Amino acid sequence: MSRKTELVKGDKKVMNAWAFYDWANSVYPLVITTAIFPLFYEAKMPEVIELLGGSFSRISIYSYTIALSLLLVALMSPILSGIADFIGNKKSFMKLFNYIGAASCLVLYFFESLPTLFQFGVILTANLGFWGSLVFYNSYLPEVAERKDHDKLSAKGFSLGYVGSVVLLVISLMMVMGAETGAERIQMMRYTFLMTGIWWFGFAQVTYYFLPNVDKGEKFTKEALYSGYKELQKVWKEFMGIKQLKRFLRAFFIYSMAVQTIMTMAQFFGTSAVDWSVGLDLDFSYLSPELSGEKLIVAKNAHEVVSSRMQVSMIVSIILIQLIAIPGAFLFSYFSGKIGNIKVLIVAVSIWIGICGIAYFINTPYEFYSLAAVIGIVMGGIQALSRSTYSKMLPDTPDTTSYFSFFDVLEKIGMTIGIISFGFLEQAFNIRYSVMALMVFFIVGLVLLFFVPKVEEEV
């Protein structure tokens, strides 16, 4: 149900409702992708997983599953976007992916009892739902806001997402860490998956109430499928004639490989690369296979202390990143109005290069916290500014969904390449080499940003 049938650019209620979808959906990447589910996954899954005749490390098979979901989004979104522009039903597609993702979060509650193939199938559909809905959500930005408001509105959306996701994560953290035993903690984690699905589905209804379909009177038929394809072809020809747009997307394609891979796999880096026993006076001789009796009990207790410290510390660092990302998004938006979007993006990508270089040498929890604070600032800035920069470069067109499908397809293909590279290098060498590979992506993206041509209205 929608409040009205016409979309009026600049309507504050519509703009706020659009931004509110970030509040609804951002609990998925924080609670499921980044914070709680990875801890649950590492606790319940064996080091080596046998699947479809192959043997994989649990991190590599997880990364490959996420990459496959992104590839599917990249394959589907262009033609669905063409259909959405032809029929005017982009909100229906947005809802479809939203509900697939939210339902998958609910199914994660039963993760342990599912066959292995179905376990990774649910991980795939949850991620497919999240990223698929964003294709249509992002395309509304140039339709609901004037060009001068794109940076601020994009930053507002991401900021609402950071706040909303932190609210649910804090509630989840209180539940998980309030448990007295490991088994109770796992059960609380499972409840957080249910809460995520309900939150995402429920709060999205606010957006859907105010954000209407722009119905063009067409039906979803075979003819619409063909017309959607023709619509995409038309937009592609227009797109190829805009040099600034093409060159920006090349740069975005490369540096977003690294940004999104870091956001997706950061939890695994923290649990694998950081020594969480630093500063604790504990007996770690449990590593000896000959250990038994009272010493074995002491060693197991020491291991439990370190494991609990790691889990709490990882979630606290994630909350820190989200909170710092809020002023980061608005800070980058402010400077983009002063010196232009491209110059601010050049600064942001340069900082990311430094982050990757430092991450290679990270070992202690305190170093990890410091790096997390810096990540928070640039994470909020580069996400919000990339989306608004692209929207400001678009021509005055009704085919915004098709245009944004190019943005989203390149983002998903880039993420696929980045995550597969991360998983391959982690399995073949170690996780620190994975981070250095991401540094290379940032360097190439930085170089390409310098070749984005200037225009009269600086972006």
C-alpha positions, 0 to 999 in steps of 0.5 A: 500500500502506498500513500499516493500514486505520484512521485514528487521530487523534493517531497520531504516526507518521501525523501525521509521515507526513502532514507529510512530504508537504510535504517530497515536494511542495514541490520542485515550487513551488520548483524548477519554479514559482519558481527553475530553470524560470523561468530556463530558460523565459526563456532558451529562449522568445522575447519574443513567443509566437504561440499559438492565433491570438494574440500574447502576451508570454512572461510573460503567456502563462505567467501565463495558463497557470498561471491556467487550471490553477488554474481547472481544479482549482477546477472539478474539486475540489468534486465529486471531494471529494464522491466522496472523502467518500462512498467514502472514497478521498481518498488515491487522488485525492491519488495521481492528481494527485501522479503527474500532476504528477510525470510532467509534471515528467519531460516538462519535460526534453523541453520544447524539442522539444515543439510550442508548444501542448504546451509550455504543456500540460505546464506546465498539467498539472504545476501541475494535479497539484500543486494538485490533490493538495493539495486532498486532502492538506490535508483530512487535517489535522483527521482526523490531529491534535487541534484543539490540534495543528493550528497546530503540525502545519501549521507542521511540514509547511510547514517540512519542505517548506521544508527539503526543497525547499532541499536539492534546490534547492542540489543543482540550483544546484551542477549548474547553476552548475558548468556551464562554458557556457550550453548546459551550464547549460541541460542541467543545468536539464533534469536538475533537472526529472527530479530534481524529478519523481522526488523528488516521486513517491518521497518521497510513498510514505512518506506513502501507506504510513502514511496509509490510505484510510478505505474506506466500502465504496462503488464509484466508479460513476455512483451514487457520482458522484451521491452525491458531489454530494449529499454536497457539497450537504449540506456546503454547507448546513452550511457556510452556517450557520457565520458565522465560517467564511464570513467567514474564507474571504472574507478568505482568498479576497482576501489569498491572491490576492496571496500565491500570485501573489507566490510564483508570479510573484516570479522574473519580478519579480526578473528584470524590475524589478531592475537586476543591473548595479548595482555592476559596472564593465562596458561596456554599449554593446552596446545600440548596434546599430552596435557591432561587432568587439572592442567587440562581444565586450566588450559580449557578455561584460558581458551574460553577466556580468550574466545569470549574476549575475542567475541566481545572485542569484535562486536565492540569494534564493529559498533565503534566503526558504525558510530564513527561512520555517522559523522564520517558520512556527513563530513565527506558530504560537507567537503564534497560541497567545498572541493568537489566529490571526485577530489574527496573520493581521491582523499578517501581512497588514499586513506584506504590504501594506508589502512590496508598497509597498516592492517598487514602488520596488525597483531594486538587488540589495541592496534585493531581498535585504532584501525577500526576507528579510522575505517569508520570515518572513511567507510561512511564517507566513501559509501555515501559519496560514491552513490551520490556522485553517480546520481549527480552525473546522470542525465535528466532521465526517467530510466534511473533504474536502468542507469543504476543497474550499471552502477550496481552490476559493476559493484557486485562483479567487483565484490565477487572478484574481491571476495574470491581473491580474498578467499583464495589467498586466505586458503593458499597463503594466509589472511594478511596476503588477502588484505594486501591484494585489496590494497592493489585494488585501491591503488588502481582505483585511485589512479583511475579517479584522476582521469574522471573529466571535470565538468562545469558543475563540479562533482 
